[in-house]
């Protein structure tokens, strides 16, 4: 399967669910695939040849869409048309997540998939246009849901929890009603529909129950619990008396699916969060909603030794930079990430037919060789033995992201020759490394706890583009093929070379 918008809240839940079920998945975030580029979309889908594509790439900022309807339409509708046409050409199914915003909200009974649509705002209009575009695939599952929340992105529950933990007063709109839906539940629905071969069409899928935002607060704040969908699997719900009706859980054309919740919102915080008073207000009075932020420290521990508040962000930036530099045609082949670490962040956020990683840290946090589906990890200390355990001409792309500076120069020279050996003719080598002038700044950031002090202490040398070019030339790379650039406000360098 192929998932677009892989950095988003729903996509992350879906990737976990698909990997848990043993599916091979190509995950493209915005840096790896611009879904508004029809050619890039077609190339990516042809290269991976998926059985199904889930179009999670979306413009979801409901309030901002009023001023940016053109931009929202480009992502929600025009990009979906590109994906749909590429799916039709490749013979792939398309799953398109949609929303209750395609309705006007005046109904007093639950909306059915065939209920007339009448979006009132820009976001709803662009998502309805996206539904129409998705049907161009010829085999499309359009799944409408409502009030998504989960651990991977901004949402109402996260926002109210943050306010409660800080003891801030909470002002909440009291004229909206809907069915809060856990991203893990919806991810299980998507996987179930695809595995069961559900017929094309429009489906409504939400967790059981219904709330307004004020009454949602006691469940979301004191205590926080798992969503409890009924076990019958998409039985029609019964609306409470009065007020607009939410989407409801339907039988999905006879296909019964049990959406298993993925877990509580924040298991590290315990089950109860005290504090914070709630007052209500209308949507018109509310204006733009407050947005919560994720914890960078926990993300940092998963991508590097030691800790630093910016480490998770920096890992994402390196992965984005590398993904931009990868030739689209190479994605049908193999990639090797040298120095992937114990958690292969880049390999989990790029799309290739085969993904390999090598590092001495592999297995430190689990069994040696253990890896997510679709990724092969090899434990090997390159500083002790710079020989890569692969045949000649094995890879289309080799990457080294924030590794160059950790290797002794003499060992690095031998390793670069090895990298050239395992690259196929025409293959690309991609590296990132801190700019030489940042050495003092990085040490200061480490003292402030923003980057990992352990990582900075392990730096063996600092580099410039000229110095990198000289090393690549010594290894036999063609100087005419070398390209250089910077990212993160000139603090990091990137370089590419071809065999």
C-alpha positions as CSV (number, residue, x, y, z in Angstrom):
1,X,0.0,0.0,0.0
2,X,1.0,3.6,-0.5
3,X,0.1,6.4,1.9
4,X,0.4,10.1,1.1
5,X,0.6,12.8,3.7
6,X,2.5,10.4,5.9
7,X,3.5,13.0,8.5
8,X,-0.1,13.7,9.4
9,X,-2.1,12.6,12.5
10,X,-4.3,10.1,10.7
11,X,-1.5,8.8,8.4
12,X,0.7,8.0,11.3
13,X,-2.0,6.0,13.0
14,X,-2.7,4.2,9.7
15,X,1.0,3.3,9.2
16,X,1.1,1.7,12.6
17,X,-2.0,-0.3,11.9
18,X,-0.8,-1.5,8.5
19,X,2.6,-2.5,9.8
20,X,0.9,-4.3,12.7
21,X,-1.1,-6.2,10.2
22,X,2.0,-7.1,8.2
23,X,1.3,-5.0,5.1
24,X,4.2,-3.6,3.0
25,X,3.8,0.2,3.0
26,X,5.4,3.1,1.1
27,X,4.9,6.3,3.1
28,X,5.3,9.6,1.5
29,X,5.2,12.8,3.5
30,X,5.0,16.3,2.0
31,X,8.7,16.5,1.5
32,X,9.0,13.2,-0.3
33,X,6.0,13.7,-2.6
34,X,4.2,16.9,-3.6
35,X,0.8,15.7,-4.4
36,X,-0.1,18.8,-6.3
37,X,2.5,17.8,-8.9
38,X,0.7,15.3,-11.2
39,X,3.9,14.0,-12.7
40,X,5.5,13.3,-9.3
41,X,2.3,11.5,-8.1
42,X,2.2,9.4,-11.3
43,X,5.9,8.4,-11.0
44,X,5.6,7.5,-7.3
45,X,2.6,5.3,-7.8
46,X,4.0,3.6,-10.9
47,X,7.3,3.0,-9.2
48,X,5.8,1.3,-6.1
49,X,2.9,-0.3,-7.9
50,X,0.7,-0.5,-4.8
51,X,-2.6,-2.4,-4.6
52,X,-4.1,0.5,-2.8
53,X,-3.4,4.2,-2.2
54,X,-4.6,6.1,0.9
55,X,-4.8,9.8,0.1
56,X,-4.1,11.2,3.6
57,X,-2.5,14.3,2.2
58,X,-4.9,17.1,3.0
59,X,-5.4,20.7,3.9
60,X,-7.2,20.4,7.3
61,X,-7.0,23.9,8.8
62,X,-10.8,24.6,8.8
63,X,-10.6,28.2,9.9
64,X,-7.6,29.2,7.7
65,X,-9.3,27.7,4.6
66,X,-11.7,30.6,4.5
67,X,-8.8,32.9,3.5
68,X,-6.9,30.2,1.6
69,X,-9.6,28.4,-0.3
70,X,-7.5,28.2,-3.4
71,X,-4.7,26.5,-1.6
72,X,-7.1,24.1,0.2
73,X,-8.7,23.2,-3.1
74,X,-5.3,22.5,-4.7
75,X,-4.5,19.9,-2.0
76,X,-8.0,18.5,-1.2
77,X,-9.4,18.4,-4.7
78,X,-6.9,18.9,-7.5
79,X,-4.2,16.8,-5.8
80,X,-6.8,14.1,-5.2
81,X,-7.6,14.1,-8.9
82,X,-3.9,13.5,-9.7
83,X,-3.9,10.6,-7.3
84,X,-7.1,9.2,-8.6
85,X,-6.0,9.2,-12.2
86,X,-2.6,7.7,-11.3
87,X,-4.5,4.9,-9.4
88,X,-6.7,4.2,-12.4
89,X,-3.7,3.9,-14.6
90,X,-1.9,1.6,-12.1
91,X,-5.0,-0.5,-11.3
92,X,-4.9,0.6,-7.6
93,X,-7.7,1.1,-5.2
94,X,-8.0,4.6,-3.7
95,X,-9.1,5.4,-0.2
96,X,-10.1,9.0,0.4
97,X,-10.7,10.3,4.0
98,X,-13.5,12.9,4.0
99,X,-15.5,14.8,6.6
100,X,-18.9,15.7,8.0
101,X,-18.2,19.2,6.8
102,X,-19.6,18.2,3.5
103,X,-23.1,18.6,5.1
104,X,-24.7,21.8,6.4
105,X,-25.2,20.5,9.9
106,X,-29.0,21.3,10.1
107,X,-30.2,17.6,10.1
108,X,-31.9,16.2,13.2
109,X,-31.2,12.5,12.3
110,X,-27.9,10.9,11.5
111,X,-26.6,11.6,8.0
112,X,-26.5,8.6,5.6
113,X,-23.8,8.2,2.9
114,X,-26.5,9.1,0.3
115,X,-27.7,12.2,2.2
116,X,-27.6,15.4,0.1
117,X,-24.4,17.3,0.6
118,X,-24.4,21.1,1.2
119,X,-21.1,22.3,2.6
120,X,-21.2,25.7,4.3
121,X,-17.5,26.6,4.4
122,X,-14.4,26.5,2.3
123,X,-13.0,23.4,3.9
124,X,-16.3,21.5,3.3
125,X,-16.5,22.6,-0.3
126,X,-12.9,21.5,-1.0
127,X,-13.4,18.2,0.6
128,X,-16.6,17.6,-1.3
129,X,-14.7,18.4,-4.5
130,X,-12.1,15.9,-3.4
131,X,-14.8,13.2,-3.1
132,X,-15.9,13.9,-6.6
133,X,-12.2,13.8,-7.8
134,X,-11.6,10.5,-5.9
135,X,-14.3,8.8,-8.0
136,X,-12.1,9.3,-11.0
137,X,-10.1,6.4,-9.7
138,X,-12.9,4.0,-10.7
139,X,-12.4,2.0,-7.6
140,X,-12.6,4.4,-4.7
141,X,-13.5,4.1,-1.0
142,X,-14.6,7.5,0.3
143,X,-14.7,7.4,4.1
144,X,-16.3,10.3,5.9
145,X,-15.6,10.8,9.6
146,X,-15.7,13.5,12.2
147,X,-13.8,15.1,15.1
148,X,-10.6,13.2,14.7
149,X,-8.3,13.1,17.7
150,X,-5.1,11.1,18.5
151,X,-1.6,11.3,19.8
152,X,0.2,12.5,16.6
153,X,-1.1,16.0,16.0
154,X,-3.2,19.0,17.0
155,X,-6.8,18.3,17.9
156,X,-9.4,19.5,20.4
157,X,-8.6,16.9,23.0
158,X,-4.9,17.7,23.0
159,X,-5.7,21.4,23.2
160,X,-8.0,21.0,26.2
161,X,-5.6,18.7,28.0
162,X,-2.8,21.2,27.6
163,X,-4.9,24.0,29.0
164,X,-6.1,21.7,31.9
165,X,-2.5,20.7,32.8
166,X,-1.5,24.4,32.9
167,X,-4.6,25.3,35.0
168,X,-5.8,27.7,32.4
169,X,-9.6,28.5,32.1
170,X,-11.2,26.7,29.1
171,X,-13.6,28.5,26.8
172,X,-15.3,26.0,24.5
173,X,-17.9,26.4,21.7
174,X,-21.3,25.0,22.8
175,X,-23.2,25.0,19.5
176,X,-21.3,22.1,17.7
177,X,-22.2,18.4,18.0
178,X,-20.4,15.5,16.5
179,X,-18.9,12.0,17.1
180,X,-15.4,12.2,18.4
181,X,-13.3,9.6,16.6
182,X,-9.9,8.1,17.6
183,X,-7.4,8.0,14.7
184,X,-6.5,4.4,15.7
185,X,-10.2,3.4,15.2
186,X,-10.4,5.0,11.8
187,X,-7.1,3.4,10.8
188,X,-8.5,0.0,11.6
189,X,-11.5,0.8,9.5
190,X,-9.4,1.7,6.5
191,X,-7.3,-1.5,6.8
192,X,-10.5,-3.6,7.3
193,X,-12.2,-2.2,4.3
194,X,-9.2,-2.9,2.1
195,X,-8.6,-6.4,3.5
196,X,-12.3,-7.4,3.1
197,X,-12.5,-6.1,-0.5
198,X,-15.3,-3.7,0.4
199,X,-17.1,-2.4,-2.8
200,X,-16.4,1.1,-4.0
201,X,-18.6,3.8,-2.5
202,X,-19.1,6.3,0.2
203,X,-18.9,5.1,3.9
204,X,-19.5,6.8,7.2
205,X,-17.3,5.7,10.1
206,X,-17.0,7.2,13.5
207,X,-16.6,5.9,17.0
208,X,-19.8,5.2,18.9
209,X,-21.6,8.0,20.8
210,X,-22.0,11.7,20.2
211,X,-21.0,14.9,22.1
212,X,-20.9,18.6,22.0
213,X,-17.5,20.2,22.9
214,X,-18.5,21.2,26.4
215,X,-19.7,17.7,27.4
216,X,-16.7,16.1,25.7
217,X,-14.5,17.9,28.3
218,X,-15.2,15.6,31.3
219,X,-14.2,12.6,29.2
220,X,-11.2,14.3,27.7
221,X,-9.9,15.8,30.9
222,X,-11.0,13.9,33.9
223,X,-10.4,11.1,33.2
224,X,-8.9,10.5,29.8
225,X,-10.0,7.1,28.5
226,X,-10.0,5.0,25.4
227,X,-12.9,5.4,23.0
228,X,-15.4,2.7,23.3
229,X,-17.0,1.8,19.9
230,X,-19.8,-0.7,20.2
231,X,-18.7,-4.2,19.3
232,X,-21.4,-4.8,16.7
233,X,-19.4,-3.0,14.0
234,X,-21.0,0.1,12.4
235,X,-24.6,-0.4,13.5
236,X,-26.7,2.7,12.9
237,X,-26.6,5.0,15.9
238,X,-29.5,6.7,17.6
239,X,-29.3,10.5,17.9
240,X,-30.1,12.3,21.1
241,X,-33.2,14.5,21.0
242,X,-32.6,17.9,19.5
243,X,-29.6,19.5,17.8
244,X,-27.7,18.7,14.6
245,X,-26.9,15.0,14.0
246,X,-23.4,13.6,13.5
247,X,-22.3,11.1,11.0
248,X,-23.2,7.6,12.2
249,X,-21.8,4.1,12.3
250,X,-23.4,2.1,9.4
251,X,-23.1,-1.5,8.3
252,X,-20.8,-0.5,5.4
253,X,-22.7,-2.6,2.8
254,X,-22.7,-5.7,5.0
255,X,-18.9,-5.6,5.9
256,X,-18.6,-5.8,9.6
257,X,-15.4,-4.3,11.0
258,X,-14.3,-3.9,14.6
259,X,-12.2,-0.7,14.9
260,X,-9.9,-1.4,17.8
261,X,-8.8,1.7,19.7
262,X,-5.1,2.1,19.7
263,X,-4.8,3.4,23.3
264,X,-5.3,6.4,25.6
265,X,-4.2,9.8,24.4
266,X,-1.1,10.1,26.6
267,X,-0.3,6.9,28.6
268,X,2.8,8.5,30.1
269,X,0.5,11.1,31.9
270,X,-1.7,8.6,33.7
271,X,-5.5,8.5,33.4
272,X,-6.5,11.8,35.1
273,X,-5.7,15.4,34.5
274,X,-7.1,17.8,37.0
275,X,-7.5,21.6,36.8
276,X,-9.0,24.0,34.3
277,X,-12.5,25.5,34.4
278,X,-14.8,25.2,31.4
279,X,-17.0,28.0,30.1
280,X,-19.0,27.8,26.9
281,X,-19.3,30.1,23.9
282,X,-20.7,30.0,20.4
283,X,-18.5,29.2,17.3
284,X,-18.9,32.7,16.1
285,X,-17.6,34.0,19.5
286,X,-14.7,31.6,19.5
287,X,-12.6,32.6,16.5
288,X,-9.5,30.5,15.7
289,X,-8.9,27.5,18.0
290,X,-5.8,27.1,20.1
291,X,-3.3,24.5,18.8
292,X,-1.3,22.2,21.0
293,X,2.3,21.1,20.4
294,X,4.0,17.7,20.6
295,X,6.7,16.8,23.1
296,X,10.1,17.1,21.3
297,X,12.0,15.4,24.0
298,X,10.3,12.1,23.6
299,X,10.7,12.2,19.9
300,X,14.4,13.0,20.4
301,X,15.0,9.8,22.4
302,X,13.7,7.7,19.5
303,X,16.1,9.1,16.9
304,X,19.5,9.7,18.7
305,X,21.6,8.8,21.7
306,X,21.1,11.1,24.6
307,X,18.4,13.7,24.5
308,X,17.8,17.2,23.3
309,X,14.6,19.2,22.7
310,X,15.4,19.8,19.0
311,X,16.7,16.3,18.1
312,X,13.3,15.0,16.8
313,X,12.8,18.1,14.7
314,X,16.4,17.9,13.3
315,X,15.9,14.3,12.4
316,X,12.8,15.2,10.4
317,X,14.6,18.1,8.7
318,X,17.4,15.7,7.6
319,X,14.9,13.2,6.3
320,X,13.1,15.9,4.4
321,X,16.3,17.2,2.8
322,X,17.4,13.7,1.7
323,X,13.9,12.9,0.3
324,X,14.0,16.0,-1.8
325,X,17.3,14.9,-3.3
326,X,16.4,11.4,-4.3
327,X,15.7,10.9,-8.0
328,X,12.1,9.6,-8.5
329,X,13.2,6.7,-10.7
330,X,15.5,5.4,-8.0
331,X,12.6,4.7,-5.6
332,X,11.8,1.5,-7.5
333,X,15.2,0.1,-6.3
334,X,17.2,-0.2,-3.1
335,X,18.4,2.4,-0.6
336,X,21.1,1.9,2.1
337,X,21.2,4.3,5.0
338,X,24.7,4.2,6.5
339,X,24.6,5.1,10.2
340,X,20.9,4.7,10.5
341,X,21.0,4.4,14.4
342,X,18.9,2.2,16.5
343,X,15.7,3.8,15.3
344,X,15.8,4.2,11.5
345,X,13.8,7.4,11.2
346,X,14.8,8.2,7.6
347,X,14.1,4.6,6.4
348,X,10.6,4.8,8.0
349,X,9.9,8.0,6.2
350,X,11.0,7.3,2.7
351,X,9.7,5.0,-0.1
352,X,11.8,2.5,-1.9
353,X,11.2,-1.1,-3.1
354,X,13.8,-2.2,-0.5
355,X,15.2,-0.3,2.4
356,X,18.4,-1.2,4.3
357,X,20.2,0.3,7.3
358,X,23.5,-0.4,8.9
359,X,24.9,0.9,12.2
360,X,26.6,-0.3,15.3
361,X,23.6,0.8,17.4
362,X,21.2,-1.7,15.6
363,X,19.9,-4.1,18.2
364,X,20.8,-1.9,21.2
365,X,17.1,-1.3,22.0
366,X,15.9,-4.7,20.9
367,X,17.0,-7.9,19.2
368,X,19.8,-7.5,16.7
369,X,18.4,-7.3,13.2
370,X,14.9,-6.5,14.5
371,X,13.3,-4.0,12.1
372,X,9.9,-2.7,11.1
373,X,8.3,-4.5,8.1
374,X,10.0,-3.5,4.8
375,X,13.2,-2.5,6.5
376,X,16.4,-4.6,6.9
377,X,18.8,-3.6,9.6
378,X,22.3,-4.8,10.0
379,X,24.5,-4.4,13.1
380,X,28.0,-3.5,12.0
381,X,30.6,-1.1,13.5
382,X,31.9,0.8,10.6
383,X,34.6,2.5,12.6
384,X,36.2,-0.9,13.3
385,X,35.6,-2.3,9.8
386,X,34.7,0.1,7.0
387,X,33.9,-2.7,4.6
388,X,30.2,-2.8,3.7
389,X,28.8,-6.3,3.8
390,X,27.1,-6.0,0.4
391,X,27.9,-7.1,-3.2
392,X,29.2,-4.6,-5.8
393,X,26.5,-2.4,-7.4
394,X,23.7,-3.3,-5.0
395,X,22.0,0.0,-4.4
396,X,20.4,2.9,-6.3
397,X,20.9,5.3,-3.4
398,X,23.2,5.4,-0.4
399,X,22.5,8.0,2.3
400,X,24.6,9.2,5.3
401,X,22.6,11.7,7.4
402,X,24.4,13.5,10.2
403,X,27.0,10.7,10.2
404,X,29.9,12.2,8.3
405,X,31.1,14.2,11.3
406,X,31.1,11.2,13.6
407,X,33.7,9.2,11.6
408,X,37.5,9.5,11.8
409,X,38.8,11.1,8.5
410,X,40.9,8.1,7.6
411,X,38.1,5.6,8.2
412,X,35.7,8.0,6.3
413,X,37.9,7.8,3.2
414,X,37.8,4.0,3.2
415,X,34.0,4.1,3.8
416,X,33.4,6.5,0.9
417,X,35.2,4.1,-1.4
418,X,33.0,1.3,-0.1
419,X,29.9,3.4,-0.7
420,X,30.9,4.0,-4.3
421,X,31.6,0.2,-4.7
422,X,28.1,-0.8,-3.6
423,X,26.3,1.9,-5.7
424,X,25.0,0.9,-9.1
425,X,26.3,2.9,-12.1
426,X,24.4,6.2,-12.1
427,X,23.5,5.6,-8.4
428,X,23.3,8.6,-6.0
429,X,25.2,9.2,-2.7
430,X,23.5,11.7,-0.4
431,X,24.9,13.1,2.8
432,X,24.1,15.8,5.4
433,X,26.5,17.2,8.0
434,X,26.6,20.3,10.2
435,X,28.3,23.3,8.6
436,X,31.9,23.7,10.0
437,X,31.1,27.2,11.4
438,X,28.4,25.7,13.8
439,X,30.8,23.8,16.0
440,X,30.7,26.4,18.8
441,X,27.0,27.0,18.4
442,X,26.2,23.3,18.7
443,X,28.2,23.0,21.9
444,X,26.2,26.0,23.3
445,X,22.9,24.3,22.3
446,X,24.0,21.1,23.9
447,X,24.6,22.9,27.2
448,X,21.1,24.4,26.9
449,X,19.7,20.9,26.4
450,X,18.4,21.6,22.9
451,X,20.7,19.1,21.2
452,X,22.3,15.9,22.4
453,X,25.5,16.6,24.2
454,X,26.5,12.9,23.7
455,X,26.2,13.3,19.9
456,X,28.1,16.6,19.8
457,X,31.0,15.2,21.9
458,X,31.4,12.4,19.4
459,X,32.1,14.7,16.4
460,X,35.5,13.9,14.9
461,X,35.7,16.7,12.4
462,X,33.9,19.7,10.9
463,X,33.3,20.2,7.2
464,X,32.8,22.7,4.4
465,X,31.5,22.0,0.9
466,X,35.0,22.3,-0.5
467,X,36.3,19.7,2.0
468,X,33.5,17.3,1.3
469,X,34.0,17.7,-2.5
470,X,37.7,16.8,-2.1
471,X,36.9,13.6,-0.1
472,X,34.3,12.6,-2.7
473,X,36.8,13.1,-5.5
474,X,39.4,11.0,-3.7
475,X,36.8,8.2,-3.4
476,X,36.3,8.3,-7.2
477,X,33.0,10.2,-7.6
478,X,32.8,12.3,-10.7
479,X,33.3,16.0,-9.7
480,X,30.9,17.0,-12.5
481,X,28.1,15.1,-10.8
482,X,28.5,16.7,-7.4
483,X,25.9,19.1,-6.1
484,X,25.9,21.1,-2.8
485,X,23.5,23.1,-0.7
486,X,22.4,24.1,2.8
487,X,19.3,23.8,4.9
488,X,18.1,24.9,8.4
489,X,19.3,28.5,8.0
490,X,22.7,27.5,6.6
491,X,23.5,25.5,9.7
492,X,23.6,22.1,7.8
493,X,25.2,21.1,4.6
494,X,24.0,18.6,2.0
495,X,25.9,17.1,-0.8
496,X,25.1,14.6,-3.6
497,X,27.3,12.7,-6.0
498,X,26.7,10.1,-8.6
499,X,28.7,7.0,-9.6
